[in-house]
Amino acid sequence: MLDKKKSGLIIKIIALFIAITFAGSLVPFLFGGLGQNNQSQQQPLVNNDPPSKQEQIQALLAQADFSFNNQEYEQSATFYDQVVQLDSENIDAKSGLGASKVMLGQTQEGFDLLNQVATADPNHANSQFFLAEAAKKLGNNDQARSSYQKYLELEPEGKYSKDASSALSELGS
């Protein structure tokens, strides 16, 4: 029977053998058979094409959403604004920018953006929630109640449903 030191050494040797074998099998893949004259069959390993406008928008939205979810509202506002500059009709970017503005205390500006989104797409749930938040901060309780209720109709189990229900109770629906 092998002792622990010998069995550990054997396992390490086997793992090293597997790693070397695996790495060796990657060489032709990674370097495309260097030294061979098959230029027509080689493909670049990196795509050097600039990202399309849609790819830029998707990447910026992902960064903006990540920042917003981590309560980095200035950064999220910057990313959402960049999307709006690329695509002024992007509802998600306008909604995110408006929500970021509300969270930064730029309530009227956020309210205006969110109101535009709610007019263009009344079923955009997050814009309804943050429109309600902005309206509440601005003292427009009727608008706040209406938007909280709309949010809850759209997302009864949504991310902000508990907050919306609590706010409605406070406002006396």
CYANA upper distance limits for C-alpha pairs under 8 A (distance plus 0.5 A):
  2 LEU  CA      6 LYS  CA      6.57
  2 LEU  CA      7 SER  CA      6.48
  3 ASP  CA      7 SER  CA      6.73
  4 LYS  CA      8 GLY  CA      6.44
  5 LYS  CA      9 LEU  CA      6.66
  6 LYS  CA     10 ILE  CA      6.68
  7 SER  CA     11 ILE  CA      6.71
  8 GLY  CA     12 LYS  CA      6.73
  9 LEU  CA     13 ILE  CA      6.68
 10 ILE  CA     14 ILE  CA      6.69
 11 ILE  CA     15 ALA  CA      6.60
 12 LYS  CA     16 LEU  CA      6.55
 13 ILE  CA     17 PHE  CA      6.63
 14 ILE  CA     18 ILE  CA      6.71
 15 ALA  CA     19 ALA  CA      6.61
 16 LEU  CA     20 ILE  CA      6.59
 17 PHE  CA     21 THR  CA      6.61
 18 ILE  CA     22 PHE  CA      6.53
 19 ALA  CA     23 ALA  CA      6.49
 20 ILE  CA     24 GLY  CA      6.48
 21 THR  CA     25 SER  CA      6.80
 22 PHE  CA     26 LEU  CA      7.02
 23 ALA  CA     27 VAL  CA      7.26
 25 SER  CA     29 PHE  CA      8.02
 26 LEU  CA     30 LEU  CA      6.38
 27 VAL  CA     31 PHE  CA      6.34
 27 VAL  CA     32 GLY  CA      8.19
 27 VAL  CA     33 GLY  CA      8.11
 28 PRO  CA     32 GLY  CA      5.53
 28 PRO  CA     33 GLY  CA      5.23
 28 PRO  CA     34 LEU  CA      8.01
 29 PHE  CA     33 GLY  CA      7.80
 30 LEU  CA     45 LEU  CA      8.07
 32 GLY  CA     42 GLN  CA      6.76
 32 GLY  CA     43 GLN  CA      8.36
 38 ASN  CA     42 GLN  CA      7.13
 51 PRO  CA     55 GLU  CA      6.22
 51 PRO  CA     56 GLN  CA      6.71
 52 SER  CA     56 GLN  CA      6.73
 53 LYS  CA     57 ILE  CA      6.70
 53 LYS  CA     86 LEU  CA      8.06
 54 GLN  CA     58 GLN  CA      6.67
 55 GLU  CA     59 ALA  CA      6.64
 56 GLN  CA     60 LEU  CA      6.58
 57 ILE  CA     61 LEU  CA      6.51
 57 ILE  CA     83 VAL  CA      6.18
 57 ILE  CA     86 LEU  CA      7.85
 58 GLN  CA     62 ALA  CA      6.67
 59 ALA  CA     63 GLN  CA      6.80
 60 LEU  CA     64 ALA  CA      6.50
 60 LEU  CA     79 PHE  CA      6.22
 60 LEU  CA     80 TYR  CA      7.63
 60 LEU  CA     82 GLN  CA      7.93
 60 LEU  CA     83 VAL  CA      7.02
 61 LEU  CA     65 ASP  CA      6.46
 61 LEU  CA     79 PHE  CA      7.41
 61 LEU  CA     80 TYR  CA      7.04
 61 LEU  CA     83 VAL  CA      7.57
 61 LEU  CA     93 ALA  CA      7.52
 62 ALA  CA     66 PHE  CA      6.59
 63 GLN  CA     67 SER  CA      6.61
 63 GLN  CA     76 SER  CA      7.83
 63 GLN  CA     79 PHE  CA      7.30
 64 ALA  CA     68 PHE  CA      6.56
 64 ALA  CA     75 GLN  CA      7.65
 64 ALA  CA     76 SER  CA      4.82
 64 ALA  CA     77 ALA  CA      7.67
 64 ALA  CA     78 THR  CA      8.25
 64 ALA  CA     79 PHE  CA      5.53
 64 ALA  CA     80 TYR  CA      6.33
 64 ALA  CA     96 GLY  CA      8.38
 65 ASP  CA     69 ASN  CA      6.53
 65 ASP  CA     76 SER  CA      7.27
 65 ASP  CA     96 GLY  CA      8.25
 66 PHE  CA     70 ASN  CA      6.76
 66 PHE  CA     76 SER  CA      8.24
 67 SER  CA     71 GLN  CA      6.77
 67 SER  CA     72 GLU  CA      5.45
 67 SER  CA     73 TYR  CA      7.17
 67 SER  CA     75 GLN  CA      6.74
 67 SER  CA     76 SER  CA      5.53
 68 PHE  CA     72 GLU  CA      5.98
 68 PHE  CA     73 TYR  CA      6.00
 68 PHE  CA     75 GLN  CA      8.30
 68 PHE  CA     76 SER  CA      5.76
 68 PHE  CA    100 SER  CA      7.63
 72 GLU  CA     76 SER  CA      6.69
 73 TYR  CA     77 ALA  CA      6.40
 73 TYR  CA    100 SER  CA      5.73
 73 TYR  CA    101 LYS  CA      8.13
 73 TYR  CA    103 MET  CA      7.24
 73 TYR  CA    104 LEU  CA      6.95
 74 GLU  CA     78 THR  CA      6.81
 74 GLU  CA    100 SER  CA      7.69
 74 GLU  CA    104 LEU  CA      7.69
 75 GLN  CA     79 PHE  CA      6.89
 76 SER  CA     80 TYR  CA      6.54
 76 SER  CA     96 GLY  CA      8.28
 76 SER  CA     97 LEU  CA      7.89
 76 SER  CA    100 SER  CA      7.13
 77 ALA  CA     81 ASP  CA      6.40
 77 ALA  CA     96 GLY  CA      7.85
 77 ALA  CA     97 LEU  CA      5.63
 77 ALA  CA    100 SER  CA      5.97
 77 ALA  CA    101 LYS  CA      7.43
 78 THR  CA     82 GLN  CA      6.78
 79 PHE  CA     83 VAL  CA      7.00
 80 TYR  CA     84 VAL  CA      6.83
 80 TYR  CA     93 ALA  CA      5.48
 80 TYR  CA     94 LYS  CA      7.52
 80 TYR  CA     96 GLY  CA      6.78
 80 TYR  CA     97 LEU  CA      5.79
 81 ASP  CA     85 GLN  CA      6.70
 81 ASP  CA     93 ALA  CA      7.67
 81 ASP  CA     94 LYS  CA      8.25
 81 ASP  CA     97 LEU  CA      6.88
 82 GLN  CA     86 LEU  CA      6.94
 83 VAL  CA     87 ASP  CA      6.44
 83 VAL  CA     88 SER  CA      8.13
 83 VAL  CA     90 ASN  CA      8.00
 83 VAL  CA     93 ALA  CA      6.64
 84 VAL  CA     88 SER  CA      5.05
 84 VAL  CA     89 GLU  CA      7.66
 84 VAL  CA     90 ASN  CA      6.89
 84 VAL  CA     93 ALA  CA      6.58
 84 VAL  CA     94 LYS  CA      7.11
 89 GLU  CA     94 LYS  CA      8.40
 90 ASN  CA     94 LYS  CA      6.80
 91 ILE  CA     95 SER  CA      6.49
 91 ILE  CA    117 VAL  CA      6.66
 91 ILE  CA    121 ASP  CA      8.38
 92 ASP  CA     96 GLY  CA      6.50
 93 ALA  CA     97 LEU  CA      6.43
 94 LYS  CA     98 GLY  CA      6.52
 94 LYS  CA    113 LEU  CA      6.88
 94 LYS  CA    114 LEU  CA      7.66
 94 LYS  CA    117 VAL  CA      7.30
 95 SER  CA     99 ALA  CA      6.59
 95 SER  CA    113 LEU  CA      7.42
 95 SER  CA    114 LEU  CA      6.15
 95 SER  CA    117 VAL  CA      6.77
 95 SER  CA    126 ASN  CA      7.80
 95 SER  CA    127 SER  CA      5.81
 96 GLY  CA    100 SER  CA      6.49
 96 GLY  CA    127 SER  CA      8.29
 97 LEU  CA    101 LYS  CA      6.63
 97 LEU  CA    110 GLY  CA      7.74
 97 LEU  CA    113 LEU  CA      8.10
 98 GLY  CA    102 VAL  CA      6.79
 98 GLY  CA    109 GLU  CA      7.62
 98 GLY  CA    110 GLY  CA      4.46
 98 GLY  CA    111 PHE  CA      7.10
 98 GLY  CA    112 ASP  CA      8.14
 98 GLY  CA    113 LEU  CA      5.66
 98 GLY  CA    114 LEU  CA      5.88
 98 GLY  CA    127 SER  CA      8.44
 98 GLY  CA    130 PHE  CA      8.25
 99 ALA  CA    103 MET  CA      6.73
 99 ALA  CA    110 GLY  CA      6.62
 99 ALA  CA    114 LEU  CA      7.87
 99 ALA  CA    127 SER  CA      7.84
 99 ALA  CA    130 PHE  CA      6.09
 99 ALA  CA    131 LEU  CA      8.31
100 SER  CA    104 LEU  CA      6.64
100 SER  CA    110 GLY  CA      7.83
101 LYS  CA    105 GLY  CA      6.83
101 LYS  CA    106 GLN  CA      5.43
101 LYS  CA    107 THR  CA      6.77
101 LYS  CA    109 GLU  CA      7.18
101 LYS  CA    110 GLY  CA      5.29
102 VAL  CA    106 GLN  CA      5.82
102 VAL  CA    107 THR  CA      5.00
102 VAL  CA    108 GLN  CA      8.23
102 VAL  CA    109 GLU  CA      8.17
102 VAL  CA    110 GLY  CA      5.54
102 VAL  CA    111 PHE  CA      7.70
102 VAL  CA    130 PHE  CA      7.92
102 VAL  CA    133 GLU  CA      8.22
102 VAL  CA    134 ALA  CA      6.59
103 MET  CA    107 THR  CA      8.19
106 GLN  CA    110 GLY  CA      6.68
107 THR  CA    111 PHE  CA      6.39
107 THR  CA    134 ALA  CA      6.16
107 THR  CA    137 LYS  CA      7.77
107 THR  CA    138 LEU  CA      7.82
108 GLN  CA    112 ASP  CA      6.65
108 GLN  CA    134 ALA  CA      7.80
108 GLN  CA    138 LEU  CA      8.00
109 GLU  CA    113 LEU  CA      6.91
110 GLY  CA    114 LEU  CA      6.56
110 GLY  CA    131 LEU  CA      8.35
110 GLY  CA    134 ALA  CA      7.51
111 PHE  CA    115 ASN  CA      6.39
111 PHE  CA    131 LEU  CA      6.28
111 PHE  CA    134 ALA  CA      5.94
111 PHE  CA    135 ALA  CA      7.36
112 ASP  CA    116 GLN  CA      6.86
113 LEU  CA    117 VAL  CA      6.95
114 LEU  CA    118 ALA  CA      6.57
114 LEU  CA    127 SER  CA      6.16
114 LEU  CA    128 GLN  CA      8.04
114 LEU  CA    130 PHE  CA      7.73
114 LEU  CA    131 LEU  CA      5.99
115 ASN  CA    119 THR  CA      6.59
115 ASN  CA    131 LEU  CA      7.10
116 GLN  CA    120 ALA  CA      6.69
117 VAL  CA    121 ASP  CA      6.30
117 VAL  CA    122 PRO  CA      7.88
117 VAL  CA    124 HIS  CA      8.13
117 VAL  CA    127 SER  CA      7.19
118 ALA  CA    122 PRO  CA      5.00
118 ALA  CA    123 ASN  CA      7.88
118 ALA  CA    124 HIS  CA      7.25
118 ALA  CA    127 SER  CA      6.90
118 ALA  CA    128 GLN  CA      7.00
122 PRO  CA    128 GLN  CA      8.07
123 ASN  CA    128 GLN  CA      8.40
123 ASN  CA    154 LEU  CA      7.32
124 HIS  CA    128 GLN  CA      7.01
125 ALA  CA    129 PHE  CA      6.94
125 ALA  CA    150 LYS  CA      8.16
125 ALA  CA    151 TYR  CA      5.69
125 ALA  CA    154 LEU  CA      6.46
125 ALA  CA    155 GLU  CA      7.20
126 ASN  CA    130 PHE  CA      6.77
126 ASN  CA    151 TYR  CA      7.73
127 SER  CA    131 LEU  CA      6.27
128 GLN  CA    132 ALA  CA      6.63
128 GLN  CA    147 SER  CA      5.61
128 GLN  CA    148 TYR  CA      7.19
128 GLN  CA    150 LYS  CA      7.15
128 GLN  CA    151 TYR  CA      5.93
129 PHE  CA    133 GLU  CA      6.85
129 PHE  CA    147 SER  CA      6.76
129 PHE  CA    148 TYR  CA      6.20
129 PHE  CA    151 TYR  CA      6.10
129 PHE  CA    160 TYR  CA      7.87
129 PHE  CA    164 ALA  CA      7.64
130 PHE  CA    134 ALA  CA      6.58
131 LEU  CA    135 ALA  CA      6.52
131 LEU  CA    144 ALA  CA      7.65
131 LEU  CA    147 SER  CA      7.06
132 ALA  CA    136 LYS  CA      6.51
132 ALA  CA    143 GLN  CA      7.09
132 ALA  CA    144 ALA  CA      4.50
132 ALA  CA    145 ARG  CA      7.36
132 ALA  CA    146 SER  CA      8.03
132 ALA  CA    147 SER  CA      5.44
132 ALA  CA    148 TYR  CA      6.11
133 GLU  CA    137 LYS  CA      6.80
133 GLU  CA    144 ALA  CA      7.10
134 ALA  CA    138 LEU  CA      6.68
134 ALA  CA    144 ALA  CA      8.14
135 ALA  CA    139 GLY  CA      6.65
135 ALA  CA    140 ASN  CA      5.42
135 ALA  CA    141 ASN  CA      7.04
135 ALA  CA    143 GLN  CA      6.52
135 ALA  CA    144 ALA  CA      5.53
136 LYS  CA    140 ASN  CA      6.09
136 LYS  CA    141 ASN  CA      5.99
136 LYS  CA    143 GLN  CA      8.25
136 LYS  CA    144 ALA  CA      5.76
140 ASN  CA    144 ALA  CA      6.76
141 ASN  CA    145 ARG  CA      6.52
141 ASN  CA    171 LEU  CA      7.45
142 ASP  CA    146 SER  CA      6.69
143 GLN  CA    147 SER  CA      6.60
144 ALA  CA    148 TYR  CA      6.54
145 ARG  CA    149 GLN  CA      6.57
145 ARG  CA    168 LEU  CA      6.64
145 ARG  CA    171 LEU  CA      7.63
145 ARG  CA    173 SER  CA      7.17
146 SER  CA    150 LYS  CA      6.67
147 SER  CA    151 TYR  CA      6.55
148 TYR  CA    152 LEU  CA      6.75
148 TYR  CA    164 ALA  CA      5.95
148 TYR  CA    165 SER  CA      8.09
148 TYR  CA    167 ALA  CA      8.30
148 TYR  CA    168 LEU  CA      7.38
149 GLN  CA    153 GLU  CA      6.72
149 GLN  CA    164 ALA  CA      8.23
149 GLN  CA    168 LEU  CA      8.34
150 LYS  CA    154 LEU  CA      6.77
151 TYR  CA    155 GLU  CA      6.35
151 TYR  CA    156 PRO  CA      8.07
151 TYR  CA    161 SER  CA      8.17
151 TYR  CA    164 ALA  CA      8.14
152 LEU  CA    156 PRO  CA      5.11
152 LEU  CA    157 GLU  CA      8.28
152 LEU  CA    158 GLY  CA      8.24
152 LEU  CA    161 SER  CA      6.62
152 LEU  CA    164 ALA  CA      7.62
152 LEU  CA    165 SER  CA      8.31
155 GLU  CA    161 SER  CA      7.38
156 PRO  CA    161 SER  CA      6.52
157 GLU  CA    161 SER  CA      6.32
160 TYR  CA    164 ALA  CA      6.57
161 SER  CA    165 SER  CA      6.59
162 LYS  CA    166 SER  CA      6.62
163 ASP  CA    167 ALA  CA      6.57
164 ALA  CA    168 LEU  CA      6.63
165 SER  CA    169 SER  CA      6.80
166 SER  CA    170 GLU  CA      6.79
167 ALA  CA    171 LEU  CA      6.61
168 LEU  CA    172 GLY  CA      6.52
168 LEU  CA    173 SER  CA      6.05
169 SER  CA    173 SER  CA      6.75
